[in-house]
Amino acid sequence: TPWYRRLPHYRGFKNPFRTDYQEVKLSQLDEHYEADAVVTPESLVEKKILRNLNKPIKLLGNGKLSKKLTVHLHAATSSAKTAVEAVGGKVEVI
C-alpha cells in the first residue's frame, strides 16, 4: 500500500493559494452602525465586530440592511452588494 493511503491526514488536495476571509454579515452592520456611516476594517475592530485585522474581510449578504452605509472592505458577495446599493449605500473593494 502506498504511503499516501496509509496516512489518513494526507488524503485530498489542499490548495496552498486559498484565501481565508473574516466574515461580516449585513445584520451586524445594521446593529452597530448609524445611518450614513463609513465601514472600514479599523472601525469594525473598534466596534468589536472583529478581533483583529490579520485576514482580509468579506461582507456576506446574511440579514437585512435598513441604513445607508458606505462600505470599504476587501471583498463582498453579490447579494451583499445589491442589498447595500438597494438602500442607497455604496460598496468599494479595497
PDB file of N, CA, C and O in Angstrom:
ATOM      1  N   THR A   1       0.850  -1.182   0.000  1.00  0.00           N
ATOM      2  CA  THR A   1       0.000   0.000   0.000  1.00  0.00           C
ATOM      3  C   THR A   1       0.893   1.243   0.000  1.00  0.00           C
ATOM      4  O   THR A   1       1.852   1.307   0.769  1.00  0.00           O
ATOM      5  N   PRO A   2       0.593   2.235  -0.854  1.00  0.00           N
ATOM      6  CA  PRO A   2       1.412   3.441  -0.885  1.00  0.00           C
ATOM      7  C   PRO A   2       1.269   4.264   0.398  1.00  0.00           C
ATOM      8  O   PRO A   2       0.284   4.135   1.125  1.00  0.00           O
ATOM      9  N   TRP A   3       2.256   5.101   0.660  1.00  0.00           N
ATOM     10  CA  TRP A   3       2.285   5.877   1.913  1.00  0.00           C
ATOM     11  C   TRP A   3       1.141   6.856   2.022  1.00  0.00           C
ATOM     12  O   TRP A   3       0.677   7.119   3.131  1.00  0.00           O
ATOM     13  N   TYR A   4       0.656   7.417   0.901  1.00  0.00           N
ATOM     14  CA  TYR A   4      -0.406   8.420   0.973  1.00  0.00           C
ATOM     15  C   TYR A   4      -1.761   7.789   1.276  1.00  0.00           C
ATOM     16  O   TYR A   4      -2.693   8.499   1.654  1.00  0.00           O
ATOM     17  N   ARG A   5      -1.889   6.483   1.120  1.00  0.00           N
ATOM     18  CA  ARG A   5      -3.126   5.811   1.505  1.00  0.00           C
ATOM     19  C   ARG A   5      -3.038   5.270   2.922  1.00  0.00           C
ATOM     20  O   ARG A   5      -4.067   5.021   3.550  1.00  0.00           O
ATOM     21  N   ARG A   6      -1.832   5.085   3.436  1.00  0.00           N
ATOM     22  CA  ARG A   6      -1.663   4.609   4.799  1.00  0.00           C
ATOM     23  C   ARG A   6      -1.877   5.720   5.820  1.00  0.00           C
ATOM     24  O   ARG A   6      -2.291   5.453   6.948  1.00  0.00           O
ATOM     25  N   LEU A   7      -1.598   6.962   5.434  1.00  0.00           N
ATOM     26  CA  LEU A   7      -1.715   8.083   6.360  1.00  0.00           C
ATOM     27  C   LEU A   7      -2.979   8.893   6.038  1.00  0.00           C
ATOM     28  O   LEU A   7      -3.018   9.579   5.016  1.00  0.00           O
ATOM     29  N   PRO A   8      -3.997   8.828   6.878  1.00  0.00           N
ATOM     30  CA  PRO A   8      -5.282   9.443   6.521  1.00  0.00           C
ATOM     31  C   PRO A   8      -5.245  10.967   6.451  1.00  0.00           C
ATOM     32  O   PRO A   8      -6.057  11.557   5.738  1.00  0.00           O
ATOM     33  N   HIS A   9      -4.341  11.618   7.158  1.00  0.00           N
ATOM     34  CA  HIS A   9      -4.320  13.077   7.127  1.00  0.00           C
ATOM     35  C   HIS A   9      -3.682  13.628   5.863  1.00  0.00           C
ATOM     36  O   HIS A   9      -3.669  14.845   5.678  1.00  0.00           O
ATOM     37  N   TYR A  10      -3.153  12.784   4.985  1.00  0.00           N
ATOM     38  CA  TYR A  10      -2.583  13.237   3.731  1.00  0.00           C
ATOM     39  C   TYR A  10      -3.561  13.092   2.568  1.00  0.00           C
ATOM     40  O   TYR A  10      -3.197  13.392   1.430  1.00  0.00           O
ATOM     41  N   ARG A  11      -4.769  12.650   2.816  1.00  0.00           N
ATOM     42  CA  ARG A  11      -5.715  12.439   1.733  1.00  0.00           C
ATOM     43  C   ARG A  11      -6.297  13.767   1.272  1.00  0.00           C
ATOM     44  O   ARG A  11      -6.476  14.695   2.061  1.00  0.00           O
ATOM     45  N   GLY A  12      -6.581  13.836   0.007  1.00  0.00           N
ATOM     46  CA  GLY A  12      -7.222  15.016  -0.545  1.00  0.00           C
ATOM     47  C   GLY A  12      -6.237  16.079  -0.980  1.00  0.00           C
ATOM     48  O   GLY A  12      -5.027  15.963  -0.783  1.00  0.00           O
ATOM     49  N   PHE A  13      -6.789  17.110  -1.576  1.00  0.00           N
ATOM     50  CA  PHE A  13      -5.988  18.215  -2.090  1.00  0.00           C
ATOM     51  C   PHE A  13      -6.236  19.432  -1.226  1.00  0.00           C
ATOM     52  O   PHE A  13      -7.386  19.760  -0.934  1.00  0.00           O
ATOM     53  N   LYS A  14      -5.184  20.102  -0.814  1.00  0.00           N
ATOM     54  CA  LYS A  14      -5.287  21.337  -0.052  1.00  0.00           C
ATOM     55  C   LYS A  14      -4.653  22.441  -0.874  1.00  0.00           C
ATOM     56  O   LYS A  14      -3.456  22.407  -1.159  1.00  0.00           O
ATOM     57  N   ASN A  15      -5.451  23.411  -1.251  1.00  0.00           N
ATOM     58  CA  ASN A  15      -4.981  24.489  -2.102  1.00  0.00           C
ATOM     59  C   ASN A  15      -4.095  25.439  -1.297  1.00  0.00           C
ATOM     60  O   ASN A  15      -4.571  26.041  -0.335  1.00  0.00           O
ATOM     61  N   PRO A  16      -2.830  25.588  -1.659  1.00  0.00           N
ATOM     62  CA  PRO A  16      -1.952  26.491  -0.905  1.00  0.00           C
ATOM     63  C   PRO A  16      -2.223  27.969  -1.208  1.00  0.00           C
ATOM     64  O   PRO A  16      -1.737  28.838  -0.484  1.00  0.00           O
ATOM     65  N   PHE A  17      -2.978  28.265  -2.247  1.00  0.00           N
ATOM     66  CA  PHE A  17      -3.257  29.644  -2.633  1.00  0.00           C
ATOM     67  C   PHE A  17      -4.632  30.114  -2.180  1.00  0.00           C
ATOM     68  O   PHE A  17      -5.063  31.198  -2.571  1.00  0.00           O
ATOM     69  N   ARG A  18      -5.329  29.333  -1.371  1.00  0.00           N
ATOM     70  CA  ARG A  18      -6.656  29.685  -0.890  1.00  0.00           C
ATOM     71  C   ARG A  18      -6.594  30.909   0.013  1.00  0.00           C
ATOM     72  O   ARG A  18      -5.657  31.063   0.797  1.00  0.00           O
ATOM     73  N   THR A  19      -7.594  31.777  -0.098  1.00  0.00           N
ATOM     74  CA  THR A  19      -7.679  32.960   0.740  1.00  0.00           C
ATOM     75  C   THR A  19      -8.744  32.736   1.803  1.00  0.00           C
ATOM     76  O   THR A  19      -9.905  32.494   1.474  1.00  0.00           O
ATOM     77  N   ASP A  20      -8.366  32.813   3.060  1.00  0.00           N
ATOM     78  CA  ASP A  20      -9.313  32.720   4.160  1.00  0.00           C
ATOM     79  C   ASP A  20      -9.763  34.116   4.534  1.00  0.00           C
ATOM     80  O   ASP A  20      -8.936  34.995   4.776  1.00  0.00           O
ATOM     81  N   TYR A  21     -11.071  34.326   4.584  1.00  0.00           N
ATOM     82  CA  TYR A  21     -11.637  35.627   4.905  1.00  0.00           C
ATOM     83  C   TYR A  21     -12.263  35.621   6.294  1.00  0.00           C
ATOM     84  O   TYR A  21     -12.747  34.591   6.765  1.00  0.00           O
ATOM     85  N   GLN A  22     -12.248  36.779   6.942  1.00  0.00           N
ATOM     86  CA  GLN A  22     -13.089  37.000   8.102  1.00  0.00           C
ATOM     87  C   GLN A  22     -14.438  37.457   7.557  1.00  0.00           C
ATOM     88  O   GLN A  22     -14.489  38.264   6.629  1.00  0.00           O
ATOM     89  N   GLU A  23     -15.517  36.955   8.119  1.00  0.00           N
ATOM     90  CA  GLU A  23     -16.833  37.222   7.566  1.00  0.00           C
ATOM     91  C   GLU A  23     -17.608  38.203   8.435  1.00  0.00           C
ATOM     92  O   GLU A  23     -17.618  38.108   9.662  1.00  0.00           O
ATOM     93  N   VAL A  24     -18.262  39.156   7.756  1.00  0.00           N
ATOM     94  CA  VAL A  24     -19.116  40.129   8.422  1.00  0.00           C
ATOM     95  C   VAL A  24     -20.467  40.081   7.736  1.00  0.00           C
ATOM     96  O   VAL A  24     -20.539  40.104   6.507  1.00  0.00           O
ATOM     97  N   LYS A  25     -21.548  40.015   8.518  1.00  0.00           N
ATOM     98  CA  LYS A  25     -22.895  39.921   7.969  1.00  0.00           C
ATOM     99  C   LYS A  25     -23.543  41.303   7.899  1.00  0.00           C
ATOM    100  O   LYS A  25     -23.174  42.213   8.641  1.00  0.00           O
ATOM    101  N   LEU A  26     -24.501  41.443   7.007  1.00  0.00           N
ATOM    102  CA  LEU A  26     -25.243  42.700   6.897  1.00  0.00           C
ATOM    103  C   LEU A  26     -25.995  43.015   8.179  1.00  0.00           C
ATOM    104  O   LEU A  26     -26.104  44.182   8.557  1.00  0.00           O
ATOM    105  N   SER A  27     -26.510  42.007   8.849  1.00  0.00           N
ATOM    106  CA  SER A  27     -27.243  42.231  10.092  1.00  0.00           C
ATOM    107  C   SER A  27     -26.343  42.808  11.178  1.00  0.00           C
ATOM    108  O   SER A  27     -26.808  43.593  12.005  1.00  0.00           O
ATOM    109  N   GLN A  28     -25.058  42.435  11.193  1.00  0.00           N
ATOM    110  CA  GLN A  28     -24.125  43.009  12.163  1.00  0.00           C
ATOM    111  C   GLN A  28     -23.884  44.486  11.881  1.00  0.00           C
ATOM    112  O   GLN A  28     -23.801  45.293  12.806  1.00  0.00           O
ATOM    113  N   LEU A  29     -23.772  44.837  10.604  1.00  0.00           N
ATOM    114  CA  LEU A  29     -23.584  46.247  10.257  1.00  0.00           C
ATOM    115  C   LEU A  29     -24.822  47.061  10.621  1.00  0.00           C
ATOM    116  O   LEU A  29     -24.708  48.202  11.070  1.00  0.00           O
ATOM    117  N   ASP A  30     -25.997  46.481  10.429  1.00  0.00           N
ATOM    118  CA  ASP A  30     -27.237  47.186  10.742  1.00  0.00           C
ATOM    119  C   ASP A  30     -27.374  47.442  12.240  1.00  0.00           C
ATOM    120  O   ASP A  30     -27.931  48.464  12.639  1.00  0.00           O
ATOM    121  N   GLU A  31     -26.876  46.535  13.070  1.00  0.00           N
ATOM    122  CA  GLU A  31     -26.948  46.693  14.520  1.00  0.00           C
ATOM    123  C   GLU A  31     -25.968  47.744  15.052  1.00  0.00           C
ATOM    124  O   GLU A  31     -26.317  48.518  15.942  1.00  0.00           O
ATOM    125  N   HIS A  32     -24.755  47.775  14.517  1.00  0.00           N
ATOM    126  CA  HIS A  32     -23.680  48.550  15.124  1.00  0.00           C
ATOM    127  C   HIS A  32     -23.421  49.918  14.502  1.00  0.00           C
ATOM    128  O   HIS A  32     -22.723  50.733  15.106  1.00  0.00           O
ATOM    129  N   TYR A  33     -23.956  50.198  13.321  1.00  0.00           N
ATOM    130  CA  TYR A  33     -23.631  51.449  12.643  1.00  0.00           C
ATOM    131  C   TYR A  33     -24.854  52.339  12.505  1.00  0.00           C
ATOM    132  O   TYR A  33     -25.979  51.859  12.369  1.00  0.00           O
ATOM    133  N   GLU A  34     -24.615  53.645  12.541  1.00  0.00           N
ATOM    134  CA  GLU A  34     -25.655  54.636  12.306  1.00  0.00           C
ATOM    135  C   GLU A  34     -25.820  54.840  10.799  1.00  0.00           C
ATOM    136  O   GLU A  34     -25.017  54.345  10.009  1.00  0.00           O
ATOM    137  N   ALA A  35     -26.852  55.562  10.411  1.00  0.00           N
ATOM    138  CA  ALA A  35     -27.074  55.858   9.003  1.00  0.00           C
ATOM    139  C   ALA A  35     -25.975  56.786   8.485  1.00  0.00           C
ATOM    140  O   ALA A  35     -25.465  57.623   9.230  1.00  0.00           O
ATOM    141  N   ASP A  36     -25.613  56.640   7.224  1.00  0.00           N
ATOM    142  CA  ASP A  36     -24.578  57.424   6.540  1.00  0.00           C
ATOM    143  C   ASP A  36     -23.188  57.250   7.135  1.00  0.00           C
ATOM    144  O   ASP A  36     -22.358  58.151   7.020  1.00  0.00           O
ATOM    145  N   ALA A  37     -22.918  56.130   7.759  1.00  0.00           N
ATOM    146  CA  ALA A  37     -21.601  55.855   8.332  1.00  0.00           C
ATOM    147  C   ALA A  37     -20.703  55.199   7.285  1.00  0.00           C
ATOM    148  O   ALA A  37     -21.179  54.657   6.287  1.00  0.00           O
ATOM    149  N   VAL A  38     -19.406  55.259   7.534  1.00  0.00           N
ATOM    150  CA  VAL A  38     -18.416  54.622   6.672  1.00  0.00           C
ATOM    151  C   VAL A  38     -17.868  53.401   7.406  1.00  0.00           C
ATOM    152  O   VAL A  38     -17.373  53.507   8.529  1.00  0.00           O
ATOM    153  N   VAL A  39     -17.962  52.244   6.758  1.00  0.00           N
ATOM    154  CA  VAL A  39     -17.498  50.987   7.353  1.00  0.00           C
ATOM    155  C   VAL A  39     -16.113  50.678   6.789  1.00  0.00           C
ATOM    156  O   VAL A  39     -15.951  50.494   5.583  1.00  0.00           O
ATOM    157  N   THR A  40     -15.119  50.623   7.672  1.00  0.00           N
ATOM    158  CA  THR A  40     -13.752  50.270   7.304  1.00  0.00           C
ATOM    159  C   THR A  40     -13.295  49.125   8.198  1.00  0.00           C
ATOM    160  O   THR A  40     -13.926  48.859   9.222  1.00  0.00           O
ATOM    161  N   PRO A  41     -12.214  48.444   7.836  1.00  0.00           N
ATOM    162  CA  PRO A  41     -11.714  47.380   8.720  1.00  0.00           C
ATOM    163  C   PRO A  41     -11.365  47.889  10.122  1.00  0.00           C
ATOM    164  O   PRO A  41     -11.597  47.189  11.108  1.00  0.00           O
ATOM    165  N   GLU A  42     -10.817  49.089  10.217  1.00  0.00           N
ATOM    166  CA  GLU A  42     -10.451  49.639  11.527  1.00  0.00           C
ATOM    167  C   GLU A  42     -11.690  49.922  12.375  1.00  0.00           C
ATOM    168  O   GLU A  42     -11.671  49.711  13.588  1.00  0.00           O
ATOM    169  N   SER A  43     -12.769  50.399  11.746  1.00  0.00           N
ATOM    170  CA  SER A  43     -13.986  50.681  12.514  1.00  0.00           C
ATOM    171  C   SER A  43     -14.665  49.398  12.970  1.00  0.00           C
ATOM    172  O   SER A  43     -15.336  49.396  14.002  1.00  0.00           O
ATOM    173  N   LEU A  44     -14.507  48.299  12.222  1.00  0.00           N
ATOM    174  CA  LEU A  44     -15.061  47.022  12.658  1.00  0.00           C
ATOM    175  C   LEU A  44     -14.362  46.523  13.920  1.00  0.00           C
ATOM    176  O   LEU A  44     -15.000  45.929  14.789  1.00  0.00           O
ATOM    177  N   VAL A  45     -13.068  46.759  14.024  1.00  0.00           N
ATOM    178  CA  VAL A  45     -12.332  46.365  15.230  1.00  0.00           C
ATOM    179  C   VAL A  45     -12.705  47.280  16.396  1.00  0.00           C
ATOM    180  O   VAL A  45     -12.838  46.812  17.527  1.00  0.00           O
ATOM    181  N   GLU A  46     -12.872  48.567  16.139  1.00  0.00           N
ATOM    182  CA  GLU A  46     -13.258  49.498  17.204  1.00  0.00           C
ATOM    183  C   GLU A  46     -14.619  49.160  17.787  1.00  0.00           C
ATOM    184  O   GLU A  46     -14.820  49.287  18.995  1.00  0.00           O
ATOM    185  N   LYS A  47     -15.554  48.733  16.952  1.00  0.00           N
ATOM    186  CA  LYS A  47     -16.896  48.376  17.419  1.00  0.00           C
ATOM    187  C   LYS A  47     -16.974  46.933  17.900  1.00  0.00           C
ATOM    188  O   LYS A  47     -18.053  46.455  18.251  1.00  0.00           O
ATOM    189  N   LYS A  48     -15.846  46.237  17.919  1.00  0.00           N
ATOM    190  CA  LYS A  48     -15.701  44.872  18.426  1.00  0.00           C
ATOM    191  C   LYS A  48     -16.551  43.855  17.658  1.00  0.00           C
ATOM    192  O   LYS A  48     -17.034  42.878  18.230  1.00  0.00           O
ATOM    193  N   ILE A  49     -16.724  44.099  16.355  1.00  0.00           N
ATOM    194  CA  ILE A  49     -17.336  43.097  15.491  1.00  0.00           C
ATOM    195  C   ILE A  49     -16.285  42.065  15.117  1.00  0.00           C
ATOM    196  O   ILE A  49     -16.581  40.873  15.030  1.00  0.00           O
ATOM    197  N   LEU A  50     -15.045  42.526  14.894  1.00  0.00           N
ATOM    198  CA  LEU A  50     -13.905  41.655  14.631  1.00  0.00           C
ATOM    199  C   LEU A  50     -12.853  41.862  15.713  1.00  0.00           C
ATOM    200  O   LEU A  50     -12.805  42.913  16.351  1.00  0.00           O
ATOM    201  N   ARG A  51     -12.014  40.855  15.913  1.00  0.00           N
ATOM    202  CA  ARG A  51     -10.980  40.960  16.943  1.00  0.00           C
ATOM    203  C   ARG A  51      -9.699  41.579  16.428  1.00  0.00           C
ATOM    204  O   ARG A  51      -9.076  42.381  17.124  1.00  0.00           O
ATOM    205  N   ASN A  52      -9.290  41.220  15.211  1.00  0.00           N
ATOM    206  CA  ASN A  52      -8.029  41.724  14.680  1.00  0.00           C
ATOM    207  C   ASN A  52      -8.117  41.826  13.167  1.00  0.00           C
ATOM    208  O   ASN A  52      -9.121  41.447  12.563  1.00  0.00           O
ATOM    209  N   LEU A  53      -7.065  42.339  12.567  1.00  0.00           N
ATOM    210  CA  LEU A  53      -7.040  42.563  11.126  1.00  0.00           C
ATOM    211  C   LEU A  53      -6.002  41.697  10.431  1.00  0.00           C
ATOM    212  O   LEU A  53      -5.366  42.143   9.476  1.00  0.00           O
ATOM    213  N   ASN A  54      -5.821  40.457  10.897  1.00  0.00           N
ATOM    214  CA  ASN A  54      -4.785  39.614  10.308  1.00  0.00           C
ATOM    215  C   ASN A  54      -5.243  38.884   9.050  1.00  0.00           C
ATOM    216  O   ASN A  54      -4.408  38.289   8.369  1.00  0.00           O
ATOM    217  N   LYS A  55      -6.532  38.904   8.711  1.00  0.00           N
ATOM    218  CA  LYS A  55      -7.055  38.296   7.494  1.00  0.00           C
ATOM    219  C   LYS A  55      -7.903  39.324   6.755  1.00  0.00           C
ATOM    220  O   LYS A  55      -8.422  40.254   7.372  1.00  0.00           O
ATOM    221  N   PRO A  56      -8.052  39.169   5.439  1.00  0.00           N
ATOM    222  CA  PRO A  56      -8.953  40.066   4.722  1.00  0.00           C
ATOM    223  C   PRO A  56     -10.405  39.835   5.141  1.00  0.00           C
ATOM    224  O   PRO A  56     -10.746  38.775   5.667  1.00  0.00           O
ATOM    225  N   ILE A  57     -11.252  40.830   4.903  1.00  0.00           N
ATOM    226  CA  ILE A  57     -12.627  40.805   5.385  1.00  0.00           C
ATOM    227  C   ILE A  57     -13.584  40.739   4.204  1.00  0.00           C
ATOM    228  O   ILE A  57     -13.413  41.439   3.206  1.00  0.00           O
ATOM    229  N   LYS A  58     -14.602  39.877   4.337  1.00  0.00           N
ATOM    230  CA  LYS A  58     -15.595  39.707   3.285  1.00  0.00           C
ATOM    231  C   LYS A  58     -16.982  40.003   3.850  1.00  0.00           C
ATOM    232  O   LYS A  58     -17.330  39.533   4.932  1.00  0.00           O
ATOM    233  N   LEU A  59     -17.761  40.776   3.119  1.00  0.00           N
ATOM    234  CA  LEU A  59     -19.126  41.111   3.515  1.00  0.00           C
ATOM    235  C   LEU A  59     -20.082  40.083   2.938  1.00  0.00           C
ATOM    236  O   LEU A  59     -20.102  39.846   1.730  1.00  0.00           O
ATOM    237  N   LEU A  60     -20.881  39.468   3.822  1.00  0.00           N
ATOM    238  CA  LEU A  60     -21.848  38.458   3.408  1.00  0.00           C
ATOM    239  C   LEU A  60     -23.251  39.054   3.392  1.00  0.00           C
ATOM    240  O   LEU A  60     -23.528  40.012   4.114  1.00  0.00           O
ATOM    241  N   GLY A  61     -24.126  38.499   2.582  1.00  0.00           N
ATOM    242  CA  GLY A  61     -25.477  39.023   2.424  1.00  0.00           C
ATOM    243  C   GLY A  61     -26.489  38.456   3.396  1.00  0.00           C
ATOM    244  O   GLY A  61     -27.681  38.458   3.090  1.00  0.00           O
ATOM    245  N   ASN A  62     -26.069  37.972   4.552  1.00  0.00           N
ATOM    246  CA  ASN A  62     -27.000  37.425   5.544  1.00  0.00           C
ATOM    247  C   ASN A  62     -27.642  38.553   6.326  1.00  0.00           C
ATOM    248  O   ASN A  62     -26.955  39.460   6.795  1.00  0.00           O
ATOM    249  N   GLY A  63     -28.956  38.501   6.469  1.00  0.00           N
ATOM    250  CA  GLY A  63     -29.666  39.522   7.218  1.00  0.00           C
ATOM    251  C   GLY A  63     -30.157  40.632   6.314  1.00  0.00           C
ATOM    252  O   GLY A  63     -30.023  40.571   5.092  1.00  0.00           O
ATOM    253  N   LYS A  64     -30.736  41.659   6.946  1.00  0.00           N
ATOM    254  CA  LYS A  64     -31.268  42.793   6.198  1.00  0.00           C
ATOM    255  C   LYS A  64     -30.571  44.060   6.634  1.00  0.00           C
ATOM    256  O   LYS A  64     -30.142  44.195   7.780  1.00  0.00           O
ATOM    257  N   LEU A  65     -30.466  44.979   5.704  1.00  0.00           N
ATOM    258  CA  LEU A  65     -29.841  46.268   5.964  1.00  0.00           C
ATOM    259  C   LEU A  65     -30.891  47.344   5.733  1.00  0.00           C
ATOM    260  O   LEU A  65     -31.541  47.366   4.687  1.00  0.00           O
ATOM    261  N   SER A  66     -31.063  48.243   6.711  1.00  0.00           N
ATOM    262  CA  SER A  66     -32.082  49.288   6.596  1.00  0.00           C
ATOM    263  C   SER A  66     -31.479  50.685   6.601  1.00  0.00           C
ATOM    264  O   SER A  66     -32.217  51.671   6.594  1.00  0.00           O
ATOM    265  N   LYS A  67     -30.158  50.790   6.613  1.00  0.00           N
ATOM    266  CA  LYS A  67     -29.482  52.084   6.684  1.00  0.00           C
ATOM    267  C   LYS A  67     -28.553  52.253   5.498  1.00  0.00           C
ATOM    268  O   LYS A  67     -28.025  51.279   4.962  1.00  0.00           O
ATOM    269  N   LYS A  68     -28.360  53.496   5.094  1.00  0.00           N
ATOM    270  CA  LYS A  68     -27.435  53.805   4.003  1.00  0.00           C
ATOM    271  C   LYS A  68     -26.024  53.828   4.573  1.00  0.00           C
ATOM    272  O   LYS A  68     -25.727  54.611   5.475  1.00  0.00           O
ATOM    273  N   LEU A  69     -25.142  52.955   4.040  1.00  0.00           N
ATOM    274  CA  LEU A  69     -23.767  52.853   4.515  1.00  0.00           C
ATOM    275  C   LEU A  69     -22.804  52.890   3.330  1.00  0.00           C
ATOM    276  O   LEU A  69     -23.153  52.500   2.216  1.00  0.00           O
ATOM    277  N   THR A  70     -21.603  53.361   3.588  1.00  0.00           N
ATOM    278  CA  THR A  70     -20.509  53.272   2.631  1.00  0.00           C
ATOM    279  C   THR A  70     -19.531  52.237   3.175  1.00  0.00           C
ATOM    280  O   THR A  70     -18.971  52.407   4.257  1.00  0.00           O
ATOM    281  N   VAL A  71     -19.332  51.164   2.413  1.00  0.00           N
ATOM    282  CA  VAL A  71     -18.548  50.025   2.892  1.00  0.00           C
ATOM    283  C   VAL A  71     -17.236  49.945   2.119  1.00  0.00           C
ATOM    284  O   VAL A  71     -17.242  49.883   0.889  1.00  0.00           O
ATOM    285  N   HIS A  72     -16.113  49.945   2.834  1.00  0.00           N
ATOM    286  CA  HIS A  72     -14.774  49.775   2.257  1.00  0.00           C
ATOM    287  C   HIS A  72     -14.169  48.501   2.843  1.00  0.00           C
ATOM    288  O   HIS A  72     -13.565  48.544   3.915  1.00  0.00           O
ATOM    289  N   LEU A  73     -14.324  47.362   2.152  1.00  0.00           N
ATOM    290  CA  LEU A  73     -13.789  46.088   2.631  1.00  0.00           C
ATOM    291  C   LEU A  73     -13.056  45.382   1.494  1.00  0.00           C
ATOM    292  O   LEU A  73     -13.052  45.855   0.358  1.00  0.00           O
ATOM    293  N   HIS A  74     -12.437  44.245   1.812  1.00  0.00           N
ATOM    294  CA  HIS A  74     -11.616  43.523   0.852  1.00  0.00           C
ATOM    295  C   HIS A  74     -12.429  42.751  -0.181  1.00  0.00           C
ATOM    296  O   HIS A  74     -11.981  42.586  -1.316  1.00  0.00           O
ATOM    297  N   ALA A  75     -13.618  42.274   0.191  1.00  0.00           N
ATOM    298  CA  ALA A  75     -14.461  41.515  -0.737  1.00  0.00           C
ATOM    299  C   ALA A  75     -15.904  41.590  -0.263  1.00  0.00           C
ATOM    300  O   ALA A  75     -16.176  41.857   0.908  1.00  0.00           O
ATOM    301  N   ALA A  76     -16.829  41.348  -1.194  1.00  0.00           N
ATOM    302  CA  ALA A  76     -18.252  41.323  -0.863  1.00  0.00           C
ATOM    303  C   ALA A  76     -18.953  40.372  -1.820  1.00  0.00           C
ATOM    304  O   ALA A  76     -18.596  40.282  -2.995  1.00  0.00           O
ATOM    305  N   THR A  77     -19.954  39.663  -1.309  1.00  0.00           N
ATOM    306  CA  THR A  77     -20.740  38.796  -2.175  1.00  0.00           C
ATOM    307  C   THR A  77     -21.667  39.659  -3.016  1.00  0.00           C
ATOM    308  O   THR A  77     -21.926  40.815  -2.681  1.00  0.00           O
ATOM    309  N   SER A  78     -22.160  39.097  -4.099  1.00  0.00           N
ATOM    310  CA  SER A  78     -23.038  39.866  -4.976  1.00  0.00           C
ATOM    311  C   SER A  78     -24.360  40.194  -4.298  1.00  0.00           C
ATOM    312  O   SER A  78     -24.929  41.255  -4.551  1.00  0.00           O
ATOM    313  N   SER A  79     -24.861  39.307  -3.441  1.00  0.00           N
ATOM    314  CA  SER A  79     -26.110  39.590  -2.730  1.00  0.00           C
ATOM    315  C   SER A  79     -25.924  40.709  -1.713  1.00  0.00           C
ATOM    316  O   SER A  79     -26.831  41.517  -1.515  1.00  0.00           O
ATOM    317  N   ALA A  80     -24.774  40.768  -1.073  1.00  0.00           N
ATOM    318  CA  ALA A  80     -24.499  41.846  -0.124  1.00  0.00           C
ATOM    319  C   ALA A  80     -24.353  43.174  -0.855  1.00  0.00           C
ATOM    320  O   ALA A  80     -24.825  44.206  -0.378  1.00  0.00           O
ATOM    321  N   LYS A  81     -23.709  43.146  -1.996  1.00  0.00           N
ATOM    322  CA  LYS A  81     -23.514  44.364  -2.774  1.00  0.00           C
ATOM    323  C   LYS A  81     -24.850  44.934  -3.251  1.00  0.00           C
ATOM    324  O   LYS A  81     -25.071  46.143  -3.176  1.00  0.00           O
ATOM    325  N   THR A  82     -25.729  44.078  -3.734  1.00  0.00           N
ATOM    326  CA  THR A  82     -27.031  44.547  -4.194  1.00  0.00           C
ATOM    327  C   THR A  82     -27.894  45.033  -3.039  1.00  0.00           C
ATOM    328  O   THR A  82     -28.675  45.969  -3.209  1.00  0.00           O
ATOM    329  N   ALA A  83     -27.769  44.413  -1.865  1.00  0.00           N
ATOM    330  CA  ALA A  83     -28.550  44.839  -0.700  1.00  0.00           C
ATOM    331  C   ALA A  83     -28.109  46.217  -0.213  1.00  0.00           C
ATOM    332  O   ALA A  83     -28.947  47.037   0.163  1.00  0.00           O
ATOM    333  N   VAL A  84     -26.812  46.475  -0.219  1.00  0.00           N
ATOM    334  CA  VAL A  84     -26.300  47.782   0.212  1.00  0.00           C
ATOM    335  C   VAL A  84     -26.697  48.858  -0.795  1.00  0.00           C
ATOM    336  O   VAL A  84     -27.088  49.959  -0.406  1.00  0.00           O
ATOM    337  N   GLU A  85     -26.599  48.547  -2.075  1.00  0.00           N
ATOM    338  CA  GLU A  85     -26.950  49.518  -3.101  1.00  0.00           C
ATOM    339  C   GLU A  85     -28.449  49.752  -3.189  1.00  0.00           C
ATOM    340  O   GLU A  85     -28.871  50.827  -3.616  1.00  0.00           O
ATOM    341  N   ALA A  86     -29.273  48.774  -2.796  1.00  0.00           N
ATOM    342  CA  ALA A  86     -30.722  48.941  -2.809  1.00  0.00           C
ATOM    343  C   ALA A  86     -31.175  49.961  -1.769  1.00  0.00           C
ATOM    344  O   ALA A  86     -32.183  50.639  -1.963  1.00  0.00           O
ATOM    345  N   VAL A  87     -30.443  50.072  -0.679  1.00  0.00           N
ATOM    346  CA  VAL A  87     -30.772  51.026   0.376  1.00  0.00           C
ATOM    347  C   VAL A  87     -30.220  52.415   0.042  1.00  0.00           C
ATOM    348  O   VAL A  87     -30.628  53.405   0.649  1.00  0.00           O
ATOM    349  N   GLY A  88     -29.305  52.490  -0.907  1.00  0.00           N
ATOM    350  CA  GLY A  88     -28.716  53.769  -1.291  1.00  0.00           C
ATOM    351  C   GLY A  88     -27.266  53.895  -0.907  1.00  0.00           C
ATOM    352  O   GLY A  88     -26.680  54.966  -1.066  1.00  0.00           O
ATOM    353  N   GLY A  89     -26.668  52.835  -0.406  1.00  0.00           N
ATOM    354  CA  GLY A  89     -25.269  52.869   0.010  1.00  0.00           C
ATOM    355  C   GLY A  89     -24.342  52.537  -1.127  1.00  0.00           C
ATOM    356  O   GLY A  89     -24.755  52.427  -2.281  1.00  0.00           O
ATOM    357  N   LYS A  90     -23.052  52.377  -0.775  1.00  0.00           N
ATOM    358  CA  LYS A  90     -22.042  52.114  -1.784  1.00  0.00           C
ATOM    359  C   LYS A  90     -21.027  51.121  -1.224  1.00  0.00           C
ATOM    360  O   LYS A  90     -20.635  51.209  -0.061  1.00  0.00           O
ATOM    361  N   VAL A  91     -20.602  50.170  -2.071  1.00  0.00           N
ATOM    362  CA  VAL A  91     -19.598  49.178  -1.690  1.00  0.00           C
ATOM    363  C   VAL A  91     -18.363  49.414  -2.535  1.00  0.00           C
ATOM    364  O   VAL A  91     -18.433  49.408  -3.764  1.00  0.00           O
ATOM    365  N   GLU A  92     -17.215  49.626  -1.871  1.00  0.00           N
ATOM    366  CA  GLU A  92     -15.952  49.794  -2.563  1.00  0.00           C
ATOM    367  C   GLU A  92     -14.994  48.720  -2.068  1.00  0.00           C
ATOM    368  O   GLU A  92     -14.772  48.576  -0.866  1.00  0.00           O
ATOM    369  N   VAL A  93     -14.435  47.976  -2.999  1.00  0.00           N
ATOM    370  CA  VAL A  93     -13.485  46.918  -2.659  1.00  0.00           C
ATOM    371  C   VAL A  93     -12.098  47.520  -2.605  1.00  0.00           C
ATOM    372  O   VAL A  93     -11.658  48.181  -3.546  1.00  0.00           O
ATOM    373  N   ILE A  94     -11.405  47.284  -1.487  1.00  0.00           N
ATOM    374  CA  ILE A  94     -10.072  47.840  -1.292  1.00  0.00           C
ATOM    375  C   ILE A  94      -9.074  47.045  -2.098  1.00  0.00           C
ATOM    376  O   ILE A  94      -7.881  47.347  -2.077  1.00  0.00           O
TER     377      ILE A  94
END
